Amino acid sequence: MADTDVADAMARSFLGKLPPDVVAALTADGDRTDYPAGSTVYRGGSAPRAALVVHGLIRVYMTSPEGRQVTVRYARDSDVLGIALIVGGPLNESVQALAQSSLFSVNSRTLMEAARHDARVAWAVAEELNRRLDETLQQTAINAFGSVKQRVAAHLLDIASAQQRPQARLVARVSQQELADAVGSVREVVARVLRDLRLAGLVATSPDSVLILDAARLNGECWGRTGA
């Protein structure tokens, strides 16, 4: 039997809107696992699996042959990971816990079997895939067209998560000039953005690095959700 946190996250996710017998089966079959900040949850190319985010901040990213990384999406409480994988098979996507996180495994076979026999479940899965596509396009738009503050917040998370080690703090080792070059701005503007983020308690700065104090709220800045 799942605990209260899992039941609450399930109810707030798209899975909670499925027929009660399907929800009960998924809840009964899953296991909850805690991941420390910086740990790898899933490596690209591994066997497809799905999971519900009970709490935490999760980063989904792709890696180029040269080792460069690009963020595909961030997942937070009550988001579901891996639906595209269990529908379409393995992808070049890896999953990392940016903060202490807890995931509840979702029995992919149970979910897909229900989708094949119940149009309500199939439609819910299709709607979830559409939401994930929209979120990915929004992430692309932020990278290309977002405000300087949005781009700085996103780039800090990208740099810090790529450099993070298990159970270590989230630190972006980058100078203000390098950050300005990366987001297509000038150092003076980036310095003001960092000052605002520092005053908000989201980061702490030094000449050649930025310590992320609240990754979830900094992710909210990427989307314009002040105080998220």
FENSULGI-V917153 format. One record per residue. N is the residue number from 1. RES is the residue in one small letter. PHI is phi in whole degrees, 0 to 359 (NA if undefined). PSI is psi in degrees with one decimal (NA if undefined). Layout:
BEGIN
[[N/RES/PHI/PSI] [N/RES/PHI/PSI]]
END
This chain:
BEGIN
[[1/m/NA/132.1] [2/a/288/154.6] [3/d/279/177.1] [4/t/297/-40.6] [5/d/298/-42.2] [6/v/295/-44.8] [7/a/300/-40.5] [8/d/293/-44.6] [9/a/296/-40.1] [10/m/299/-44.6] [11/a/297/-33.7] [12/r/273/-9.8] [13/s/270/173.4] [14/f/294/-24.5] [15/l/296/-32.1] [16/g/292/-13.6] [17/k/268/-1.4] [18/l/285/165.8] [19/p/307/142.2] [20/p/307/-37.0] [21/d/292/-33.0] [22/v/289/-43.7] [23/v/301/-43.6] [24/a/297/-40.6] [25/a/293/-42.1] [26/l/293/-38.2] [27/t/293/-39.6] [28/a/289/-30.0] [29/d/274/-18.9] [30/g/270/167.0] [31/d/229/146.4] [32/r/262/135.3] [33/t/228/135.6] [34/d/262/139.3] [35/y/235/128.7] [36/p/289/157.9] [37/a/304/136.7] [38/g/92/-7.4] [39/s/277/152.3] [40/t/272/124.6] [41/v/269/-37.0] [42/y/207/137.8] [43/r/254/137.9] [44/g/306/135.9] [45/g/92/-9.6] [46/s/287/170.1] [47/a/303/132.6] [48/p/300/139.5] [49/r/205/159.0] [50/a/238/153.6] [51/a/207/148.7] [52/l/263/131.0] [53/v/280/110.9] [54/v/285/-48.5] [55/h/200/157.6] [56/g/126/-169.0] [57/l/224/120.5] [58/i/243/137.3] [59/r/248/130.5] [60/v/251/126.7] [61/y/216/162.5] [62/m/245/152.5] [63/t/236/131.9] [64/s/282/165.6] [65/p/302/-26.0] [66/e/275/-3.2] [67/g/96/-0.5] [68/r/286/148.4] [69/q/242/148.0] [70/v/224/133.7] [71/t/283/132.8] [72/v/266/-44.2] [73/r/196/162.8] [74/y/246/136.8] [75/a/246/139.0] [76/r/235/-170.1] [77/d/310/132.7] [78/s/75/2.6] [79/d/281/155.6] [80/v/245/130.5] [81/l/259/147.1] [82/g/91/4.0] [83/i/298/-43.2] [84/a/298/-33.8] [85/l/293/-45.2] [86/i/284/-18.5] [87/v/274/-44.8] [88/g/250/-5.6] [89/g/99/177.6] [90/p/302/143.7] [91/l/230/166.2] [92/n/278/62.0] [93/e/231/132.8] [94/s/245/162.0] [95/v/230/132.0] [96/q/229/139.2] [97/a/274/115.0] [98/l/279/-29.1] [99/a/230/167.8] [100/q/309/123.5] [101/s/224/156.2] [102/s/229/128.0] [103/l/239/147.9] [104/f/244/118.5] [105/s/293/141.1] [106/v/249/127.0] [107/n/292/103.9] [108/s/298/-38.9] [109/r/296/-42.4] [110/t/298/-45.0] [111/l/295/-45.6] [112/m/290/-35.0] [113/e/296/-41.0] [114/a/295/-38.5] [115/a/295/-34.0] [116/r/288/-23.6] [117/h/249/-9.2] [118/d/225/114.3] [119/a/298/-28.8] [120/r/296/-40.4] [121/v/289/-42.5] [122/a/300/-41.0] [123/w/292/-38.9] [124/a/297/-40.8] [125/v/296/-41.8] [126/a/297/-41.2] [127/e/296/-38.9] [128/e/295/-41.6] [129/l/298/-37.7] [130/n/294/-39.3] [131/r/297/-40.6] [132/r/293/-38.0] [133/l/297/-44.9] [134/d/298/-41.4] [135/e/295/-39.2] [136/t/295/-40.9] [137/l/294/-38.0] [138/q/296/-40.0] [139/q/298/-41.2] [140/t/297/-41.2] [141/a/295/-38.8] [142/i/299/-45.7] [143/n/299/-34.3] [144/a/266/-40.6] [145/f/236/-0.8] [146/g/294/164.8] [147/s/295/166.7] [148/v/301/-41.3] [149/k/298/-43.5] [150/q/297/-44.2] [151/r/292/-38.5] [152/v/296/-46.0] [153/a/300/-44.9] [154/a/295/-41.6] [155/h/290/-37.4] [156/l/299/-43.9] [157/l/296/-40.8] [158/d/298/-48.8] [159/i/296/-48.4] [160/a/296/-42.4] [161/s/291/-33.1] [162/a/291/-26.6] [163/q/262/-9.5] [164/q/291/143.9] [165/r/249/154.5] [166/p/308/132.2] [167/q/63/15.5] [168/a/261/162.9] [169/r/290/159.1] [170/l/268/104.2] [171/v/232/128.7] [172/a/263/111.0] [173/r/272/91.8] [174/v/204/142.5] [175/s/276/166.1] [176/q/297/-38.2] [177/q/293/-42.5] [178/e/297/-39.6] [179/l/295/-41.7] [180/a/297/-42.8] [181/d/298/-39.9] [182/a/292/-33.8] [183/v/259/4.1] [184/g/73/40.0] [185/s/227/-164.4] [186/v/243/159.6] [187/r/299/-38.0] [188/e/297/-40.3] [189/v/292/-43.4] [190/v/297/-37.3] [191/a/299/-39.8] [192/r/293/-39.6] [193/v/297/-45.4] [194/l/297/-37.0] [195/r/298/-44.1] [196/d/297/-41.7] [197/l/294/-36.3] [198/r/293/-44.5] [199/l/295/-28.4] [200/a/280/-4.4] [201/g/80/19.2] [202/l/269/-30.1] [203/v/219/163.5] [204/a/233/136.9] [205/t/244/152.8] [206/s/221/172.0] [207/p/304/-33.1] [208/d/233/18.3] [209/s/199/160.4] [210/v/229/119.0] [211/l/271/122.7] [212/i/273/117.9] [213/l/269/-30.2] [214/d/220/91.7] [215/a/295/-37.6] [216/a/295/-44.4] [217/r/289/-33.8] [218/l/294/-38.6] [219/n/299/-36.7] [220/g/299/-34.5] [221/e/295/-31.5] [222/c/300/-33.3] [223/w/258/7.7] [224/g/77/17.3] [225/r/264/79.3] [226/t/299/129.5] [227/g/81/6.5] [228/a/291/NA]]
END
